């Protein structure tokens, strides 16, 4: 597997790990796993394809799929690990 997208050198999320319906970890296409907090930091630095950082109602940062990336790239549609 490739670790980055050749066109932009960004990571791509391939799967998510949920606990109590909340994403706690993400897995990238290179097999690397990180906490959701680390993924948010990476997204803030524009290091992940097809996601952005938003704010939850309680003010905390959340990882969100970019709507223009297509339904198959929505975090809710990613396989679980």
Order of alpha helices (4+ residues) and beta strands (2+ residues): beta-beta-beta-alpha-beta-beta-beta
